């Protein structure tokens, strides 16, 4: 039964996604608002589909910690692809900071470009950091308020711990954006790089905002406590 649910989910997901983005492929002719609405519809649909067909639900703790105004960075741990859909639905029009390889996905790349997604080349750390800071500053001036970053740098299995990327601190220090730490356990259910998914409730905890331009060691230590303790 679980195998059948997974199979049907993938059929609906891939066929539905392909159909949707082929229909709406002329993205360069769309207004920014329409692009945001289309992406919100898609990401929300994936979250609802995973709940309906895979029985994967979620529970959020700490919604009150989300700033009501101004720009900020969502700094989340990363266990699966599920959270990319989740943050896209929770923060419509948010800007993701992602690895450079993802910018080459057909059709999606055009949406990424219109949404202002920022891509980094991990083998060119210094140049990528300068590019990220320049891009974030420009987008903030354009009234883009939410930036999503995964300081772990890649999807990890639950219980795995790595050295966090310090790029999130650089944005905090040089641009002055507060950091909203988020911890989730999606990897327990949306198993990374595996066909099989497990039913259950993903727990998402949103921690108090990090502000006042804290020192690098304080920022990294705070994020580590949020993710690993």
matplotlib code that plots the C-alpha trace (Angstrom):
import matplotlib.pyplot as plt

x = [0.0, 2.8, 4.6, 1.4, 0.9, 4.5, 4.1, 0.9, 2.4, 5.4, 3.1, 0.9, 3.9, 6.0, 3.2, 1.5, 4.7, 5.7, 2.2, 2.0, 5.3, 5.0, 1.7, 3.3, 6.7, 6.6, 7.7, 9.6, 6.3, 4.7, 4.6, 6.5, 3.3, 2.0, 5.3, 5.1, 1.5, 2.3, 5.1, 3.0, 0.3, 2.8, 4.6, 1.4, 0.0, 3.0, 2.6, -1.1, -0.4, 2.2, -0.3, -3.2, -1.2, 1.7, 0.1, 3.0, 1.7, 3.5, 3.3, 4.9, 6.0, 7.0, 5.1, 5.1, 8.9, 8.5, 9.1, 6.0, 8.0, 11.4, 13.9, 15.3, 17.1, 15.5, 18.4, 17.2, 18.7, 18.3, 17.2, 15.1, 13.5, 10.3, 11.4, 12.1, 8.3, 7.4, 9.3, 8.1, 4.5, 5.1, 7.0, 5.6, 8.2, 11.1, 14.6, 16.5, 20.3, 21.2, 24.1, 25.0, 24.1, 20.3, 20.2, 20.5, 17.1, 15.1, 12.1, 12.7, 15.8, 13.7, 11.5, 14.5, 15.8, 12.5, 12.3, 15.9, 17.3, 21.0, 23.3, 26.7, 29.7, 31.1, 34.5, 34.8, 33.9, 35.3, 33.9, 30.5, 30.3, 30.9, 28.2, 25.7, 26.2, 25.9, 22.8, 21.1, 21.7, 20.2, 17.2, 16.6, 16.6, 13.9, 11.8, 12.4, 12.1, 12.7, 15.9, 16.1, 19.5, 20.6, 23.9, 24.6, 25.2, 23.5, 20.8, 21.8, 20.4, 18.7, 21.3, 24.1, 26.1, 28.4, 30.4, 28.0, 28.7, 29.5, 27.8, 24.7, 26.8, 28.3, 24.8, 23.9, 27.0, 27.4, 23.8, 22.4, 19.6, 18.4, 18.5, 15.4, 16.7, 14.4, 14.8, 12.8, 12.9, 11.6, 14.3, 12.5, 9.6, 10.6, 13.6, 16.4, 17.1, 14.9, 11.8, 10.0, 8.5, 7.1, 3.9, 4.1, 4.2, 7.2, 8.0, 9.1, 10.5, 11.0, 13.4, 13.6, 15.3, 19.0, 19.6, 21.9, 24.7, 26.0, 29.6, 30.4, 31.0, 27.8, 25.7, 27.2, 27.0, 23.3, 22.5, 24.3, 22.3, 19.0, 19.9, 21.7, 20.6]
y = [0.0, 2.4, 1.6, 2.3, 5.7, 6.7, 5.6, 7.6, 10.6, 10.7, 10.2, 13.2, 15.2, 14.8, 14.9, 17.8, 19.8, 19.2, 20.1, 23.2, 24.7, 23.8, 25.7, 28.6, 28.4, 32.0, 33.3, 36.3, 37.8, 37.5, 40.2, 39.7, 39.4, 36.6, 34.7, 34.9, 33.7, 30.8, 29.6, 30.0, 27.9, 25.2, 25.0, 25.0, 22.3, 20.0, 20.4, 19.6, 16.7, 15.2, 15.4, 13.9, 11.1, 10.4, 11.5, 13.9, 16.8, 19.5, 21.4, 24.8, 26.1, 29.7, 31.5, 34.6, 34.9, 35.8, 39.5, 41.5, 44.0, 44.6, 42.3, 39.2, 36.0, 32.6, 30.3, 26.7, 23.3, 21.2, 17.6, 17.2, 18.9, 19.3, 22.4, 24.2, 23.8, 24.7, 28.0, 28.9, 28.5, 30.1, 33.1, 33.8, 35.7, 34.9, 34.8, 31.5, 31.4, 28.1, 26.2, 27.1, 23.7, 24.3, 27.3, 25.0, 23.2, 23.8, 26.2, 26.4, 28.5, 31.2, 31.3, 31.4, 34.4, 36.3, 35.7, 36.9, 33.7, 33.9, 31.1, 30.5, 28.6, 26.6, 26.3, 30.1, 31.0, 34.6, 35.7, 34.0, 35.8, 39.2, 38.4, 37.3, 40.5, 42.7, 40.8, 40.9, 44.6, 45.3, 43.2, 44.8, 48.2, 46.7, 45.9, 42.1, 41.1, 37.4, 35.6, 31.8, 30.2, 26.7, 27.2, 23.5, 23.8, 20.5, 18.1, 16.0, 12.9, 13.4, 13.4, 14.5, 17.5, 19.7, 22.9, 25.7, 28.0, 31.5, 33.3, 33.8, 35.8, 37.9, 39.0, 39.7, 41.8, 43.7, 44.2, 44.3, 41.8, 39.9, 36.1, 33.9, 30.4, 27.5, 23.8, 21.0, 17.2, 16.6, 14.0, 11.5, 11.3, 12.9, 10.6, 12.3, 10.8, 7.8, 6.7, 5.8, 8.4, 7.8, 9.2, 11.4, 15.0, 17.2, 19.4, 23.0, 25.2, 28.9, 30.5, 34.1, 36.4, 37.1, 40.8, 43.7, 42.4, 39.8, 38.6, 35.7, 33.2, 34.1, 33.7, 30.3, 29.0, 30.1, 28.4, 25.2, 25.2, 25.6, 22.8, 20.2, 20.5]
z = [0.0, 0.9, -2.4, -4.3, -2.5, -3.4, -7.0, -7.4, -5.7, -8.1, -11.2, -10.1, -9.0, -12.2, -14.7, -12.9, -12.6, -16.2, -17.5, -15.3, -16.2, -19.9, -20.0, -18.1, -19.8, -21.4, -18.0, -19.5, -20.7, -17.2, -14.6, -11.4, -9.4, -11.7, -11.4, -7.6, -7.7, -10.0, -7.8, -4.7, -6.3, -7.3, -4.0, -2.0, -4.3, -3.7, 0.1, -0.1, -2.5, -0.1, 2.7, 0.7, -0.9, 1.4, 4.6, 5.3, 7.4, 9.3, 12.6, 13.1, 16.5, 16.9, 14.2, 16.5, 15.9, 12.2, 11.8, 10.7, 8.6, 7.1, 5.4, 7.1, 6.4, 7.0, 8.0, 8.0, 8.4, 5.3, 5.2, 2.1, -0.9, 1.1, 2.8, -0.5, -1.3, 2.3, 2.4, -1.1, 0.3, 3.7, 2.2, -1.3, -3.4, -1.2, -2.6, -2.3, -2.1, -3.7, -5.2, -8.8, -10.3, -9.7, -12.0, -15.1, -14.6, -17.8, -17.5, -13.7, -14.4, -16.0, -12.9, -10.7, -12.7, -12.5, -8.8, -8.2, -6.8, -6.0, -7.0, -5.5, -6.9, -3.9, -5.5, -5.7, -2.1, -2.0, -5.3, -4.6, -1.2, -2.9, -5.4, -2.8, -0.7, -3.8, -4.9, -1.5, -1.1, -4.5, -3.8, -0.4, -2.1, -4.4, -1.3, -1.4, 2.2, 2.7, 1.8, 2.4, 3.0, 4.1, 6.1, 6.1, 2.4, 1.4, 2.4, 5.4, 7.0, 10.4, 13.2, 10.9, 12.0, 9.8, 9.9, 9.0, 6.1, 7.4, 4.4, 6.5, 9.0, 6.3, 5.1, 8.7, 9.3, 6.1, 5.0, 8.5, 8.0, 11.1, 11.0, 11.6, 12.6, 11.6, 12.5, 10.8, 10.7, 7.2, 6.6, 8.8, 6.4, 3.0, 2.8, 0.8, -2.6, -2.0, -3.8, -0.5, 1.7, 5.2, 6.6, 9.7, 10.9, 10.1, 13.1, 12.3, 15.0, 14.4, 16.9, 18.1, 15.6, 15.7, 15.4, 16.5, 14.3, 16.6, 16.3, 14.0, 16.7, 18.4, 15.3, 14.3, 17.9, 18.1, 14.8, 15.9, 19.1, 17.1, 14.6, 16.8, 20.4]

ax = plt.figure().add_subplot(projection="3d")
ax.plot(x, y, z, "-o")
ax.set_aspect("equal")
plt.show()
